[in-house]
């Protein structure tokens, strides 16, 4: 079994997200599965990793470059620039490693990129929800429940959930 994980960010950064991801990868490897890992542009280390590939704790991470261009300067559209950059990187890695499954970890930006690539290549996509990011934004004070950003985030999350082949949660 070859699984390509699509992650927002990863080790060596320290967060609950990265520690949970690492634990999942380690346990899948214990089962004898091969894991491969792409991080999105928000990980923000591709510029410091010349090859676009970084080895951390025996795990190989394919880093996505930070997008540029006019879309990156506009609210909301800058998020679609992130999806486009990640989609391009996932496409490259799919061609190289030929995974059996794409495992996208929330947020929905990762899921959207994975679903697009998965459909093109006939690869099933598992979408893992760790939290509802619209509710997290309310908790952090960056969005209001029922506001435009909240509703848009929820609608996009729902879109990914409906298009994924399987959905799982860990929180």
C-alpha positions in Angstrom: 0.0 0.0 0.0 1.4 3.4 -1.1 -0.2 6.4 0.6 0.5 10.0 -0.4 -0.3 12.3 2.5 -1.2 15.9 1.7 -0.5 18.0 4.8 -0.8 21.7 5.7 2.5 21.6 7.6 4.7 19.0 9.2 7.7 18.3 11.4 10.2 19.8 12.1 7.6 22.4 13.1 6.1 21.6 16.5 2.4 21.6 16.9 -0.4 19.2 17.7 -1.1 18.9 14.0 2.5 17.9 13.2 2.7 15.4 16.1 -0.6 13.8 15.2 0.6 13.5 11.5 3.9 12.0 12.5 2.1 9.4 14.7 -0.2 8.4 11.8 2.7 8.0 9.5 4.7 6.0 11.9 1.8 3.6 12.6 1.1 3.2 8.9 4.7 2.2 8.4 4.5 -0.3 11.2 1.7 -1.9 9.1 4.2 -2.2 6.2 2.6 0.6 4.2 4.8 3.1 2.3 4.1 6.7 3.1 4.9 9.8 1.1 4.3 13.3 2.2 3.5 16.7 0.5 3.2 19.9 2.5 1.3 22.9 1.3 2.8 26.4 0.7 1.8 27.5 4.2 4.5 25.2 5.6 6.7 28.0 4.1 10.1 26.2 4.0 10.3 25.3 0.3 12.4 28.4 -0.3 15.0 27.2 2.1 15.0 23.6 0.8 16.8 23.9 -2.6 15.6 20.5 -4.0 12.0 20.9 -2.7 12.5 17.7 -0.7 13.4 17.5 2.9 14.2 14.5 5.1 13.0 14.7 8.7 13.2 11.8 11.2 13.4 9.3 8.3 10.4 10.8 6.5 10.7 12.4 3.1 8.6 15.6 2.6 8.0 17.1 -0.7 7.6 20.8 -0.1 5.4 23.1 -2.1 6.7 26.4 -3.3 5.0 29.6 -2.1 2.7 30.9 -4.9 3.3 34.3 -6.5 1.3 36.5 -8.8 -1.6 38.8 -8.6 -4.0 36.3 -7.0 -1.7 36.1 -3.9 -2.4 39.7 -3.1 -6.2 39.5 -3.0 -8.3 38.3 -0.1 -10.0 34.9 -0.7 -8.2 34.5 -4.1 -4.9 34.1 -2.2 -6.3 30.8 -0.8 -7.1 29.6 -4.3 -3.5 30.4 -5.2 -2.4 28.1 -2.4 -4.7 25.3 -3.7 -3.3 25.7 -7.2 0.3 25.6 -6.0 -0.4 22.5 -3.8 -2.3 20.8 -6.6 0.7 21.3 -8.9 3.1 19.8 -6.4 0.8 16.9 -5.6 0.5 16.2 -9.3 4.3 16.1 -9.6 4.7 13.7 -6.7 1.8 11.4 -7.9 3.7 11.0 -11.1 6.8 10.1 -9.2 5.6 7.8 -6.5 2.4 6.4 -8.0 0.3 6.1 -4.8 -2.6 3.8 -4.2 -4.4 6.4 -2.0 -4.3 10.1 -1.4 -4.8 11.0 2.2 -5.5 14.7 2.6 -5.4 16.1 6.1 -7.6 19.2 6.8 -7.8 22.1 6.1 -10.0 21.9 3.1 -7.3 23.6 0.9 -5.4 20.3 1.1 -8.5 18.3 0.4 -9.5 20.4 -2.6 -6.0 19.9 -4.2 -6.0 16.2 -3.4 -9.5 15.6 -4.8 -8.6 17.4 -8.1 -5.5 15.3 -8.6 -7.2 12.1 -7.4 -10.0 12.5 -10.0 -7.6 13.1 -12.8 -5.6 9.9 -12.0 -8.4 7.7 -10.7 -6.8 7.5 -7.2 -9.2 7.3 -4.2 -9.0 10.2 -1.8 -9.4 9.9 2.0 -10.1 13.3 3.7 -9.3 13.5 7.3 -11.1 16.2 9.3 -9.1 17.3 12.4 -11.4 20.3 13.2 -13.9 22.5 11.5 -11.7 25.4 10.6 -14.6 27.9 10.5 -15.4 27.1 14.1 -11.7 27.4 15.0 -11.7 30.9 13.4 -14.6 31.9 15.6 -12.7 30.6 18.7 -9.6 32.6 17.6 -11.7 35.7 17.0 -10.8 35.9 13.3 -14.4 35.2 12.1 -17.9 35.5 13.4 -20.3 32.5 13.5 -22.6 32.8 10.6 -20.6 35.5 8.9 -19.5 35.5 5.3 -16.0 33.9 6.0 -17.6 31.3 8.3 -20.3 30.3 5.7 -17.8 30.3 2.8 -15.3 28.1 4.7 -18.1 25.7 5.7 -19.4 25.5 2.2 -15.9 24.7 0.8 -15.3 22.1 3.5 -18.6 20.5 2.7 -17.7 20.5 -1.0 -14.5 18.5 -0.2 -16.3 16.1 2.1 -18.9 15.3 -0.7 -16.2 14.8 -3.3 -13.8 12.6 -1.2 -14.1 8.8 -1.5 -13.9 8.5 2.3 -13.9 10.8 5.2 -12.5 10.2 8.7 -12.0 12.3 11.8 -9.5 12.2 14.6 -10.9 15.0 16.7 
